[in-house]
Amino acid sequence: MEMRKLNDLKATNAYLRLGTDVTELEKSIKTIGLIAPLVISPDNVILAGARRYQAMLNLGFTETPVMVADLSALESELVSIDENLVRKDLTKIEIEGHLRRAKEIYQALNPHEDSAPIVTKNADDESIEIVKEVLPAEKFLNMVSEKTGLSPKQIHEAINRDELASSTVKEARKNGELSLSQTNEIVKLKKEDQQKSLSHLKSLPVREIKNFVKIAKSKGVDAAIKETPTLPHAREFQEIELTLKKLTKKFKQLEMEGITVDDLPKASQKLFADLMKFATNEESSYSGHSESDDYAEESYQ
């Protein structure tokens, strides 16, 4: 670790997140100083620590401690991605893109299978060592899981979404037009079919998208569009169903703790009563069925 002038450092790395709010970081640096040094390349390009760099500039510092990492281009890129993956303000789309690229780099740097010894016991209760082959992809998932707190399954699904989704699907998700659950089904289509059918699929609930994909794979997209008509207000119905599922889950949790509706605040009781009154006033009843996995939780935390 050594000291470098801030003005000599180059914030040209595409992964750097400049222009963000660093007020809290400035307070921390004022109080206890800079805990973690910036990571830079031998030619002064910042690989990790953009917000620390920005905060120190704002505070009027002229020098900063740095750690010089003499790495290959791929290794340097992986350092920058790792720095971003532990941040809390990345969008889900950004996280998925980072994970996919990190996997590509990791597999390029570790192209061969590795071996991991596992100690077990035989029938005579004797310890024996078995060597299990571990693929780079598996090691990568476990490594990123430890860093981010995401499960290996979440990481795998996130990478798949980024690899399989067309540019139009990614844009629709970015604009809030598609949920995670809808996207998980849509990406089962070829990218060209995703683009062709996206405007139709946006308004379909997940179970209908599942049916659409099944038809499209056997009969083609045009047939699937004809056989899965959109319903008026389908998106609103989807949002209501999701809300009711969350409400039901929450009531079950409260019930396990011995809490009933009568224990809720008066305002919540009134809302619940209004909801029940609306439901009982309906002349027709809903006889459809729901699938519990239609609306997976969209959390990466």
Buried (B, 14 or more C-beta within 10 A) or exposed (E): EEEBEBEEBEBEBEBBBEEEEBEEBBEBBEEEEBEEBBBBBEEBBBBBBBBBBBBBBEEEBEEBBBBBBEBEEEEBBBBBBBBBBEBEEBEBBBBBBBBBBBBBBBBEEBEEEEEEEEEEEEEEEEEEEEEEEEEBBBBBBEBBBEEBEBEBEBBBBBBBBBBBBBEBBBBBBEEEBBBBBBBBBBBBBBBEBBBBBBEBBBBBBBBBBBBBBBBBBEEEBEEBBEEBEBEEEBBEEBEEBBEEBEEEEEBEEBEEEEEEEEEBEEEEEEEBEEEEEEEEEEEEEEEEEBEEEBBBEEEBE
